[in-house]
Amino acid sequence: IWGLSLSTSSMEIVDFAIPYVDQLVTDIAFTDADTTAGSIAGVGSFERVIETGSEEPDVTEYRVFLTTTSTQWRAQVTSVGFGGTTVSLTEIAFVTGSWTTFEHQRVQYGVGTTAAIAKSSSGSDESVATLNDNIWTTNSHTCSPLPCTYSYSYSSVATPTALRLATSESDSTKFPKTVTVQYYNSTSWVTYTILTNITKPSGNRLDISLGGPLLTTPYAIIPVTQFSGGSLTVLSTPRATGSFTIIAGTRILLSTESNGVYDVVYTHISIFTANTGGPSKVGVSFQVTDIARPVTAPSSISFTDENNVYGTIRGSIIVGRFTWSGALHEDASWLGVPEITQYLIYMAVGPTLADLDPTPLFTQDVISNVLTCSRCSGLNIVFQLTDTNILTKKYTYIHARTANSNGLSPVTLPILLYDLNDVVDLQANYLTLDQSGMAAVVFSFSSQDGAPGGYILRHRISGTTTWSPTNQSIAQPSVR
């Protein structure tokens, strides 16, 4: 007789869930100690919060990344397959999450709540909610002519790691081939990366990596066992604190293009919780301030000596403030140019930074991108140099330099000094007469410092007593 066994066996079901509550991290702190533009360094910290009785999956470690974070992101489709001018999509949205997790585990920003703002090159803004509803088989949206831009403004900061594209079209003629991804940095749109050679997948949907930091090894991993002080199990103060170190020279401005354009600009330190199941989908971010001294010299410098006494100079030193495309850009951190708040003038014995006199001759404070200052004249700063002896320290150059509260720029703009009475030892060497009867006198000269001078050429017009040119012209030795 066959019967049922009355004995049973059982096994515990283990839920390998990744963390999902980002409020486990609070009070992130970091101050950059590296004054080199585009680099950061220093020790950071954050506090860990766990509330007793929560059903948050166990957190075993915290992962620190350098990320690009903004509330506004956009994708601009600049080309489609086979050279068409129309793009057709059912979904174009930004997503986040580790690239090692499954696609369905990634988070689509603002899904169902934040509509895409679509705009063709000749059209107006159009709100299209269906492009961000994660339904990719229906509700196709067509945009023409290219380029077509799809913008998102989120209620909180976003750190996307991929761009999600989907279509209901059967061929590739209306599927994006090249897409420019940009974020807004509070003053302008900045290109984050350019996605090229995109091909339509067989399943009509794909996530394209943006090359973000979540695709790589975390910058730092802090196990929960390394936290110090406070409580690890209750919501109380003082809380347990974790720390991380950013080593000197860590770049936050990266370029993968030969033209030097920064296509990856890290703006934040982001911390994600993790366990054996993987990292949390959403992290907590802290904006990084690049404490950097200027990296650029002034745009121009000029000086003309007005004192005819040998060894003494006097006149106007005119310095052009730093400009970009004809406009002041002294506070253009988005270009990798730290703020400029001061211009300095130095006397020097040569053209290099090592040749500068240690004490500046002049300093002029400015407000970045504001034209007015005590010595300002348009885009220039005019320094009035009174009678100054250049022989004692053998000065041969004037340098202009920029600075801010973090330090002096590592580069200067030099100009060679010409003393108005620098030409001495003028001697006539010989007289020649050409076939037309024109007389020419060639003089050689040297300067006061003993350096070789050059040649002065004048000629007399045939049959007259007039010498031309009236002002002596200096020619190279090859003229002789």
C-alpha positions, 0 to 999 in steps of 0.5 A: 500500500502506497501512502504519504509520508507524514514526515516533512523537511524544511529549509530557510529561505534567504532573501538576498536583497540589496540595500534600498534605503539611502538615508543610512548615510548622513552628514557627508563632509569633505574639504579639498586640500589640493590647490591644483585645478581639476584635482582634489585630495583630503580626508572625508567623513560621513555618519551612519544611521540605522533605526532599530526594527527597520526591515532594511536588508543588512548593510555590510559596507559603504562604497564611495564613488566620484560622480556627476550629479545634477537635477537637470540632464538631457540627451540630444540625438544628433544622428540616426541610422542610414543618415535620416533626419527623423528619430522615433522612440517609445522611451528615452530616459536616464537610469542609475544602478551598478552595471553588474546588476540586472537591467530590471534592478536599475532605477529609472529616474522620475519614471511615471512622474517626470515628463521628457521635454522634447524639442527638434531643431526647429520646433518648440518644447513639447512635454511627453510623459510617455517617453519616461513611463518604462513602457517601451512597446507602445506610444511612439514619439517622432521628432524631426528635424534633427538634432532632437533634444530630450530634457529632464528636470528632476525634483532631486539630484540624479547620478545616471549611469546609463541612457535607456532607449526603446523603439517600436520601429522594426528598422534602424532608420529612425533609431539614434546613432549618436547622442550627446549627454549633458548636465546643467551645472547651475550656469550652463549645459556641460557635455558629459559624454557623447555616445557614438555608433549606437545600433538598434538591438533585436529586442528594441530596447537597451541601456547604454553605459554613460561610462560613469563611476558606478561601472568601475571599482569604488574609490573606497570601501568602508566595512561597517566594522571600521566605523568608530564611536556612537551607536551602530544599531539605534537612531541616536547621537553621536552616530557612528562615523566612517572616513575615507581618504582621497589621495593627492592628484585625484582628477575630477576633470577627465578628458578622453578626447584629443582636443582636451575637452572635459567629457567627464566632470566629477561634481560629487562624492556619492556614497552607496550602501551595499551587502552581499547582494550588491550596492543600493540603487540610490546613493547620497551625494555631497557636492565637491568644491575644487579648492584651486588656484588659477591655471591661466595667465592674463590675456595680454601685457604691454609696456613702453618706457617713457623715461630716456635716462639709461637704467631707469624706466617709467610708463604704463603696464597694461594687462589684459584680464583673462577672457574667453571669446572676447568676454571676461571668464574669470569665474568659469569653473565649468571650463576648468578655469578656477576663479581669478580674483587678483592680478599681480606685476613682477620684475624679473631677471628672465622669462621663467617663473624662477626669475621673478623677484619674490615681491610683486611690484603691483597687485590689483584685486578684482571681482570675477567677471566684473569690469570695474576696479580701481585700475580697470579700463575696459577689459584691461588693468593699467598699472602706472610705473613711476621711475624705477631702477632696473640696473641694481638687480639687472631686471630684463622682464616684466611678468603678469600673473593671476591669483585667488584666495587659494594661491598664485597661478603656476604660469605667468605672462612675461614681456621683455623690457626695452629701456628707451636709452638702451642703445649705445656705442653707435658706430658708422662702419662703411659708406656705399654708393649704388648705381643710381647714386644713392648713398647708404650708411650702415651703423652697428650698435650694442646695448648697455648690458653688452648683448649684441645689438643689430644694424641700423640702415638709412639711405639718402635720396639721390641728388638731395640732402634728405635721409630716409626713413626719418626714423631709424629702422632696425634691421637684422644682421642679415641686411648688412 
